Amino acid sequence: MYQSPRRLCSALLLRDAPGLRRRPGPGPRGQSSPRAAAPRPASPRLLAAASGAATLCSRTACSMGNGTSRLYSALAKTLNSSAASQHREYLESPDPEHLEPIDPKELLEECRAVLHSRPPRFQRDFVDLKTDCPSSHPPIRVMQWNILAQALGEGKDNFAQCPVEALKWEERKCLILEEILAYQPDILCLQEVDHYFDTFQPLLSRLGYRGTFFPKPWSPCLDVEHNNGPDGCALFFLQNRFKLVHSTNIRLTAMALKTNQVAIVQTLECKESSQQLCVAVTHLKARSGWEQFRSAQGCDLLRNLQNLTQGAKIPLIVCGDFNAEPTEDVYKNFASSSLNLSSAYKLLSPDGQSEPPYTSWKIRTSGEYRHTLDYIWYSKHSLSVRAALDLLTEEQIGASRLPSFNYPSDHLSLVCDFSFNNEPDGLS
């Protein structure tokens, strides 16, 4: 499917995005973190390939609203039922040895070229949370983000003050990629991914990531005309830092019933230290009135994690959009479980005990919603949080809230740097 890999990067970014045909605006769009790739002039090879790649892209990367790709048409027909278990080849990507690697700096510059007419990306700083536990290995950077499914953003979410132009996929995907490239996570956990096969898997695999995707069985994206297939969870990790030991896709249950919510759980081995790490990504049921349902889903996930971590012997990180405030039972169950988990973003509060005031802030036709819904949980005895990315301020978010021309999702990304503690075996 992915012919001419040298052109694929430009092709995926370009479609109907005139920014690549014009000279980028003066200066970089925004500052990036210390780990981010330093801006440099875009590769003439990649930019020159853009105009010739439009035809290829129209076949391989169809956007919502301009027809569904042939691959996604098949997925929409096969994965909207229990057939997900019958199509394992769609859920985990093979090693992309046949794809030519791309330079993250070049991809970042291509994104900025497409986005040159938009306001600069927001500046966010890392808060240093170093403990007294030194580490001889580089920290492990984990990113958690509900990126907003394109079909839902354009077709169902009813963002009252977000201009339709801000939701154009040709540019919004570049905002998403720019955010990922700015922080360069070692492990990337995403929700509401409905462009996995035509955007994130081919591009991130060429940046050195291995990805796994698990769609919702009855994704609401499939109700939207000209959708791009089901949305679901995706988990990526850098292959030069980790090796995959075990991978499990879980369809969560509640009250003895299979639900529409899913999780991916993977055990990774860190190549520098040979230590194992279990990573999970999930997205629980949304909306008020479903608190007990979410609690049951969380209990099911905790039971699975208990087994997959061998009774908490393997350190664990759980990322997700829980759709639950800290007052809900599902949050309390995670905080009090035998897995000894703590929420990383509590460490940003003055007392170290309070969650951020919001991780999602939007205005729908039904009203304004400001909630803390997204979390990075970690094994507090086996892992230390070295740093965490601060949240956007209310002033940065602006009166129209999220998403916007500056920011592609109604959820903020969460990013933490972790290191292993030196603890006896079996203590996590």
N, C-alpha and C positions, 0 to 999 in steps of 0.2 A: 504493500500500500504506500509506503513512504519512499517513493522514488526520488532520486536526486537529492540525497540528504544534505548536500552542500547548500541547497537553496531552501531547505525546509524552514530554517529559522526565520528568514525574511518572509517566506510565504505565509507562515502562521500569523505573523504580526501584521502583515500588510493589508489583507483583504478589505477593500473599501476604506482604507485609512490613508488619506492623501498626505499625511504628515511625512511619510517616507519619500514622497516625491518632491518635497520642498526642503530647503536647508533648515536645520534645527535652529530654534531661537537661541539668543546669546546666553552662554553659561548653562551649567547643569540645572535641572528643575529643582533639585533639593539636596540637602546634605544627607549623607548616609552615616551609618554607624562605623566604629573603628574597624570592624571586620569587613565592611562593604568594599566592593571593587571600586577603585578610584576611577573617576570619569576620564575618558580619553576620546579623541575623535572617532566617530563611528567608522567601522571598516569599510573602505571603498568596495571591497568584494561583496560584502553583505548588502550594502545599500544598492549597488549596481544590480545585484540579483533580484532586488525587490520587484522592479517593473516586469521582469520576465517571469516572475514566479506567480503572478496573480492568477493565471489560468490554473496552475497546479493547486493553488490554495482554494480556488472555488470548488475543486473536486474533493479536497480533503479536510477543509475546515469551514464548513458552512455555519453561519451564525444564526441564532434564533431570530426568526422574522424573515429569513431569506431561504427557507427550505431546510429540510433535515438531511444530513448526510446519509449515504447508503448504509454505512455501518450502524449509525444510530437508529435508522429505521428498523434494522434487524433487532437491535437491542430493545427498542421500545416494544417490539412484539414478543420477545422471548423472556425479558427480565421483569415484566410486570406481573409475574405470577411466581409460583414455586420453581419455575424454570431456572432461577438464578443458580441453584445448586447443580444444574446440568450444563452450565456454560463456564466452567472454571477457567477456560482460556481467556475470558474477558476480565477476570477478577484479579489476576496477578500477572504482571508483565514479565516476559523473559528477559534475560540479560541482553541489553541492547548493544551487543558487540558489533553489529553491522551498521550502526549509526555513527557518523562522524562526530566527535566531540565538538562543542562550541565553547568559545571563551565567554564567561559570564559578563565581562566588561563590554564585549561587543553586543550581547543581547540587551544589556542595560541601556546602552546608547541607542539601540534600535527602539526600545520602549520610549525613551525620552524624545526621540525624533517624532514618533507618532503623537506624543503627548505635548508637543512644544507649545500648542495654543492653550493648554489648560494651566490653571494656577499651579505653583510649585507644590510638591508633596510636603506634608507636615513634618516638622522637625520633632523627633522624639529622642529622649536620652535614656541611656541605661543607668540604673541606680545600682551602685556598687554595694553588694551585700556580703562581702567576703567574711568568712568565719576564720577561726584559728586553725582550721584543718587544712594544711597545705596539700597540694596535689602535684604529682610529678608529671601528669598528663594534661593535655589541653582540655578545657571544659567542653562539655557536650551542650550545644545550643539546640533548644527545642522550641518550635513555633507552633502555636495553636491558633486556628482561624476558621471561622465560618465565613466563607468568601461571598455568600449570597448567590444562589443558583440564578443563572441568567433568565430562565423561563419564569421563575417566581418574581424576580425583580421587575421584569417588563409586563408580566401577565397577571399576577395575583396579589402582590404585596401592597399595592395602593399607597405608595409613598406620596403624600399630599404635596410636599414642597420640593421634591427632587425633580428637576427638569428631565424630560424624556431624553434629551440629548446626552445627559450625564450617564445614562444607562446603556449607551451604545456599546455592544460587545467588542467591536473592533478597537475601541479605546479603553474600555473598562478592563479587558483582559491584560492590557499593558500596565494599567495601574496595579493590578494584582501581582503581575510578574515583577514589577518594580519594587513592590513592598517585600516580596520574597528575596529578591536579589540584594536589597539594601541590607538585610540582616543575615543572609547566608546561613540558614539553619542546617544543622547536621541531621536533625529529624524534623519532619514537617507533617503536621496533622491537620487535615482539612475536612470541613463539612460543607454540604450543599454544593458538591462538585457535579456539574452536569456537562462539563467540557473536558472530561478526563482524556479521552482517546484522541481528540483532535487538537488539543492544546497542551495540557499539563504533562501527560505521559511522554509525548515525543520530545518536548522541549526539556523537561527536567531530566529525562534519561540521558540526554546529550550533555547535561551539566554534571553527570556522575551519580544521579540518584536512581535508586530502584524503587518502583512504586507498586502499590496494591490498591485496588478499587473494589468497593462493595456497595452496590446500589440498593436503595430501598425497594422492597418488592412491589409496593403500590405508590410509587413516587408521585406527588402532586404535580410535578413538572409535566407528566404525561397528559394532564388535563388541559394544557395550554396548547393552542394551535401553533404549528410550526416549532414544536419543542425540539430540543437537541438530545432527547433521551432522558432516562431517569437520573435523578441526583442521588448522591450517596456520600459515604466517607472515603477518604483516601489517605494513605500513609506512605510517606517517602523517607528513605534514609540514604545517606552518602555511602557509596560502596567502598570508598577508600578508607572509611573509618569503621565500618561495621560489616559483619557477615551475618546472614540470616540463618538462625538455628531452627526456628519453628514459626509457623504462621497459621492463625485460625480466624475464620470469618464467623461471626455470631449474629444470628437473628434473635433479638431480645424477646423474652417472654414476659407477660404480665398476667397474673391471675390465671395461670396455666394455659394462656393463649399466646400463640405466635403473633408478634406485633409488626408494625411497619418500620420500626427503628432497628438499627444495626450497629455493630462494632467490629473493628479489626484489632486483633491482638497479635503482636509479634515478639518473639524472643530474639534479641540481637546479641552478638558477641563483639565487644569492643576490641579492635585489632591491636591497639596500643597496649592495653592492660590484660587482655584475655578475660576480662570480667563480663558477665552476662547482665543484660538489662531487658526487662519486659516493658513494652510500650503498647498502650491501647488508645484508640480514638473512637469516639462515639458521638451520637446526636440523639438526645432523648425527645420524647413527645412534647410538642409545643402547646401553648394556650392555657389560660386559667381554667380551673375546673377539672384539670387532669393531674392534680398533685399526687393522688394515690397511685395512679397509673405510672407516673414517672418514678415514684418510690419503688414500685414493684419491678420496673425495668432496671433500676439501679441495683436492687438486691440480686437480680438475676446476673447482672454483669459482675458484681462482687463475688458471687459464687463461682463463676467461671474463672475470675482472676485468682481466686484462692487456689484453684486446681492448677492453673497454668504457671503460677509462681512457686509451685511445690510447697504450698503452705507458707507463703511469704518468705521463702529462702532466696528468691531472685528479686533484686531491687525493681521497683515498679514506677512507671510514670503513666498517668491517665490524663489524656487531653480530651476536652469536649465542650460542645454547647449543650449544657444540661437543661436549658430552658427553665431553670429553677433558681430562685433567690436563695440566699443562705438560710432563710427562715424555713425552707421546706424540708420535709423528712428525708428526701433523697440526699441532700447536702449533709444533713446530720448523720445519716447512715454511713456515708463515705468518711466523714470526720471521726467516727467512733468505731470503724471496722477493725477487725483483727489484723488487717494488712498494714496498720500503723501509718496511715496516710495523712498528709498535711497539704493545705492549699498554698501554693507558692506565692500567690499575689497578696496574701495576708501580710507578707513581710514588708510590703511597701507602706503599710499603715504605721502610725507613730507607736502604737503598742504591740504591733506584730500579730494582732488578733482579729483584725477587721478586714473584710473584703473591700475592694474598691467600690466607690459609690455607683459605678456603672461600667458595663462592658459593651452595652448596646444602647443606642439612643436614636430614635426615629420618630417621625410624625406621619401617621397614616390618616386616612379619611375619618377613621373612628377615634382619633385622638393622639396625644403625645405619649410615647413609651420610653421610659428611662429605667433600665434594669441591669442587674448583675447576673449574668447567665452563663458565662464562660469561665472555665477553670483549668489549671494545670495542677493535678495532684501528684505527689511524689512520696516515696518511702522515706520518712523523715529520719530514720536511724541509719540508713545506708547511703543517702544522698544529701548533699548540701547545695543550696542555691547560691551561686556566686554573684549573680547579677540578674536584674529583671528590667525589662523595657517599660518605662513609665507610660501612663495613658495619655491620650490627648486631653487637653483642657477644654472646658466649655467654650472658651473664646476661640480656640482653634476649630472646634467642631462647627461653631456658627449657629445662627438662629434657625436655619432650615434643617439642621441636624444631618443625619446620615441616611443613605449614601449621598454623595455630592460630586461636584467636578473634581474636588481634591482627593476624595476617598471612595473606594469602590464598593464598600460593603456597609451594611447597617450594624455590623459587629466589629469591634476593634481586635486587631491581632494581639496575642500575648506571646512574649518571647522571654525565655529564661536560660541562663547558663548553669549547668549542673556539674558537679564533680562527685566521684565516689568517696565515701568515707572509709577509713581503715577500721572496720568492725569485725568481730569474730564471725566465722561462718555460721549461717543460720539466723543471724540477727538482721532484721530489716525494719 
